[in-house]
């Protein structure tokens, strides 16, 4: 087994949480409603009829959770800011109580020798902005830049590491195309508008931070999947390339100044109907790092549906793949292949694994959670990181999703990703076996809790 030192002295080890999934306190201290507050107000929208309630109560327990992160030996605490906690109506009057809360979180990180990485947008759009069209309204570019400026000015004397957005393909694809996530919109036009305005927001958000804080370390966190064709027939290989273009290239390449990947999907050229003069330049920004977030493999095949893509996935359950709780294909070897893929872009300065995690059923037995499969998953993923480093790929951090079990969006509370178990009735925390392994690996000692 490898040692921490083999990853390099400057390699960052971290944990990640998000505002909506962890904070709770949806109506506390002047916070406004987000699209996810609206979505989860209808229990039928959530698997098993789960009600989010206080989630994992980070709003009141942030000191305990941040202390746990330090106890596990982490260097970085990545968290997101709730836009609606800062600006209850998405714009206009600032909620000082929200500013004060995040100052307390940042100060707690610094007091525990944890470097805060702030994600500015992790899916929880203020409902007041969705009522005006949300991500399909081009005005959102101005709304978002104003929000970024407020956060940078409020926290920039303490925070230097910024992730402008988290997984844009997830919140636009699931929320504005498939209707599976908030705000439950469907259709290609909704998606393409939202996607293009999201790209502009990421690039211009990064530019705004740079103008206010020239020495900041600025990145984005992009979801990605390892894609392989079901076999080597040309039609299936082309299908895999189209899925790869959507899942791995669609958001990355415009940010690098390369435009949308219409080379393998000519139909994507219709997105230009939403351009204005100068958009090609405004879409690009010189990010300091790209965060990649890999959870599952896709085995692709040619299909007449859906149109435009003309490709779909062979379900992992049909393939009898190694499944997680969400029936996704767990395939650690895909991480190296993705690191190699992203490192082929000369515009990318460095890569960070900004999220890596897996959900399996956990059982608390006599104050212990013996989650050996999760521990082995992280060991296998880290093996792929070392392989990439040995091949000269500049990957500089590994952030675990997630610190504590939380609310997994539409899937509710059933999928557990945490290194720390949460009893959602009592909010009691228990470090799992996987968390103890990280603690031992990073600090040479393990907790008995």
N, C-alpha and C positions, 0 to 999 in steps of 0.2 A: 504494500500500500504506500502511496506517495505521502509526502509531508507538506505541511503548509509552506515551508521555505522554498519548495521547488516551484511555486507559482510566482515568486519574485517578491522583493521587499515592498514594491509599490502596488501590488495586487490588492484590490479592495474586496472585502467580504461584508455582505450586508443582508438585511431583511427588508421586505417591502410590505406595506399595507396601503389601503385606500380609504378615503374619507367616508364614502357612502357605506362601504362594506364593514367598517369598523366603528365609526364614531357613535352612531345612535344620536340621541339628543336632537331629533329632527326639527323640533320647534323651540329649542332652548336658545335663550339669549339673542333673540332677534333674527335667527336664521330663517330664510325664505324657503319655500318648497322647490325641490328639483324635479326633473322628469321622472326620476326613480322613486321619489316619494309618491308621486301621482300613480306610477305604475304599480307599486307595491301596496297601495291603498286598496287594491282589488285582489283579494287572496287567490282568486281563480287564475291570476297571472303567474303565480309562483307555484312551483312543484310542491306537492304534498300540502298545499294550502298554507305554507309557512308564512308567518307574520314577522316582519323584521324586528319590530320592537326596538330594543336598545342595541341590536347587533351584538358586538363584543364590547360595547360600552367604553370605547377608547376615549370618548369625551371626558369621562370621569376617571378613567384608569390609565391615562397616558403615562403617568410616572411609573406605575408598576410595569407596564409593557416595555417602556424604553429601558428600564432597569434590567428586565429579562433579556433584551437584545444585547446589552453590555455583558450580562452574565454568560451568555452563550459565546462570547468572544468576538462579536461582530465589530466592524469598523464603521459601517454605514447604516443609517436608518433612513430608508426612503418612505416618504408618505406623501399623500396628495392633499391639496387644499380644496375645500368645498367652495366653489364659486358663489353659491347661494348663501354661504355663511359670511362671506365678505361683502357681497352685494345682493341683498335679499331679492331684489327685482332684476338682477342681472346687470344693471347699470344704475347710475344716479348716486344716491346717498350711500356712503360707506357705513357698514355696521362695525363700530369700534370694538364691540365685544368679540366679534369674529377675529379681528386683527389681534386682540389681546390673547385669545386662546392660542393662536398659532405661535405667537411670541413665547408663550409658556412652553409649548411643545419644543420649539427650537432651543430654548434655554435649557430644557431638561436634557435634550440630546447633547448639547455642548458640555453640560456639567457631568455627563457620563462618558465623555471622550468619544462620542459618536458624531460622525460627520453627517449633517442633514442633507439629503437630496430631496428637493421639492418637485413633485409633479404638479403642474399647474392645472391640468385637465384630465380627470379620470372618469369621464362618462356622465357626471351628474350635472347636466345643464340646468340652470335655473328655469323653472316652469314658465316664468314670465316671458322669457325669451323664446321658448318653444311656442308660446301663444302667438308670437309674432313671426313664426316660420322656422325658428331654430336654425339648424345648420343648412337649411335650404334657402335662407334669406341672406343675400350678400352683405347686408348690414352687419351680420355677425362678425365680419372681419374687424370693423371698428369697435364693436362691443368687446371682442376678445382682446384686442390690443389695449384698450383702456383697462381691462381687468389685469392683464399682464403688467402694465405700468404701475398700477396700484400695488400689486404684490411685490414687484421688484423694489420699489421705493420703500415699502413698509419693512421688508425683511432683508434687503440687500446688504445691510451693514453686518449681517451675521451669516448669511447664506450665499455660497458662491457656486453651488452645483444645482442646475435646473434641468428638469425634463419637461419640455413644453407640453407634450401630450402623450397619453398612453393608448396604444393599440387603436389607431384611427380606423383600420379596416373592421375591427370588431364593432365599434359603436356606430359606424355608418352602415356597414353591411347588415348587421343584425337589427339595428334600430330603424334604418331608413330604406332598406331594400326588402328584407325578409319579414319585418314586423315582429320578430321574435322577442326583441328587447325593447325597452323604452326608446323612443316614444311611440312605438308600434306603427310606424309608417311603412308602406310597401310601394314598390315600383322602381323601375330603372331611372326615371327622371329625378325622383326624390334622391336616390343614391348618388347619381352623378353630380347633381348640384351640391349635395352635402359633402361629397368627396373633394370636389374642386375647392370649395370654400375652406374646407379643413386643411388642405395643402397650403393654401395662402395664409391661413392663420398660423400654421406651424412655422412657416418661413418668416413671416412678418413678426410673429411673437418672438422668435429667436433674435431677429434684428432689433426689436425694441429692447430686449434685455441687454444686448451688446451695446446699444447706444447709451444705456444708463449705467452699465457695469462692465466696462471693457475687459476686465480680467476674469469674468465669469466663465465657468465650464458648462457649456450648453449642449443639450442633446435631445433626442426624441426616443421613445420606446416603441418599437414596431413588432407586432406579432408576425410569426413566420412558421412555416411548416416544411418538413422534408417531403418532397413530392417525387414519386416514382411511378412509371407506367406499369400497368398490370403485366405487360410483356413488351417485347421489342418491335411489334408491328408498328409501322409508321403512323397509323391513325391514332394509336394509343400514346405514342411518344409525343405527337403533336398536341394531343389532349392534355398530357402532363405539362407541356410547356405553357399552355393557356392558363391552366390552374396556377402554375408557378408565377405567371405574369400578374395574376390577380392577388395572390396571397403574399408573394415575396417581393414583387417589383413595383406594384402599382403606386404605393406611397413613397417608396424610397427614391425612385429615379427622378421624379419631378423635383424633389428636394435637392438632388445632386446636380440639377441643371440639365437633365437628360430628357425631360418630358415624360409623358405617359407611355407605357409599353405597347404602342399600337403596332409594333413590328410583327408580333404574333397574334394580336387581336385588333385587326383593322377597325372593327366596330367601335373601339374606344375613341376614335377620332370625333365621334359625336359629342364628346365632352367639351370640345372647343366651342360649341354653341353657347356655352356659359362663360366664355372668356371675355374679358375686356382688354383694350389696348394696354400692353405692358405686363400682362399676367405672366408671360413666359419668364420674365426676369424676376418678378415678385414671388414666383413659386420656389425659387432656389435660395438656400442659405448655407453658409459654410459652418456646419455644426462641428463641435469639438469631438463629439462621439455619437455613435449610433448604438442604442440599446436594442438587443434582440431578445425575443421572448418565444421560446419554443416549447410546445406542450405535446404535439402529436404529429404522427406521420399520416400522409394521404397517399393511397394507392389509386391512381387515376385510370379512367378508361374513356374511350370515345363514346359519345351519346348524342342523340338528336335533341335531348333536353338536358339542361335548359338552353334556350336559344342564345345566340351570341357566344356563349362559352362553349357549347357543344361538347361538354365533358362533365363527368361526375365521378364521385368517389365510390369505390366498392366498400360497403360498410365494414368496419372492423369486426363487428359481430359475425358477419358472414365469413370473413377471412380467418376467424378464430385467432385474432391478434391478442397481444398482451394488453388487456384493457384496464383502465382506471375506473373509478366510480361513475364517471360520466360517459362510459363506453367509448372512450377515445383511445387510439392506438399509441401505447407508450413504447418509444423506440429511441433510447439514448444515443445510439450511434448516429442518428440523424443530426445531432448537434454539431459534430465535427464537419459534416458535409455542408451544413449551413454556414458555419464560420468560414469555411473555405470559399463558399459562394460569395459571401459578403466581402471578404477580404480581396476579391478580384476587382472591386471598384477602387481605383486609385484615389477617388475623392474622399473616401472614408479614412479618417485619421486613426481612430481606434474604436474597438468594439468592447461593449460591456454586456454580459448576460444580465440584463436588468430585471428579469424574472425567470426563475426556474423552480418548478414544483410539481407535485403529483398528489392526487386525491385517492386515498384508499379507505375502506372502512376501518375505523379506529374503535377500540374497546378499552374503556377505563376499568381496570381490575386492580383493586387494592392499591389505589393511588399510582398505578403504573399504566402506561400505554406502550405496549411492545410492538412498535410499528417498524419492524425490520425491513419490510419492502420499501418503505420510504427512505430509510437510511441507505439501502443498497442502490436505490434510484439515484440519489445525490452522488454517491460514490462513482457510479457509472458515468454520470454527467460530467463530473470533475475529471474523470479519466479522459474524456473527449476534449475537455479544455486543455489539459496538459498535452495531449496529442497535437492540438492546434498550435500551442505555443512552441512545441518542438519543431514544427514545420514553419516557424517564423511568423505566424499570424499574431497580430497585435491585439490580444484580448486581455483586458486589464481589470476585470472584476466579475464577481459572481454573487448575485443578490437572490436570496431564497424567497419564493412565494410559498408560504407567507409566514410571518412570525406566529400569530395565533389563529386558530380556526375562526372563520368569520362567515358572513352572509354571501353566498356565491351567486349573486344576481338572480336570474330566473330559476336557478337550480335550488335556491333556498339554502337551508343549513346542512343538508345531507352530505355534500362533498366537503371533505375536510382536507385542507392543504397544510395546516399549521405544523410548525415544530413544537408548538405548545398547544395542548388540548384545552378547550374551553367548555365548561358545563354551562350551557346557555340559560339554565334556570337560576343558577347561583352566581355565574360569572367567575367561578373559581378556575384558576390557571394551574395546569400540571405539565411540566416539561416532558415531552415524549422521548422515547428511546432515540429517535432521530435527532432531536435537539441535544440530547446528552452526547451523542456522537460528535456533533458539530462542536460542542463545548470542549470535549476532549481533544478533538483535532486542532482547534484554534487556540486553546489555552493550556492543553496538557492535563486538564482535570475535568471531572464530570460532577454534575449536581446529583444529590440524592433525593431531591424533591420529587 
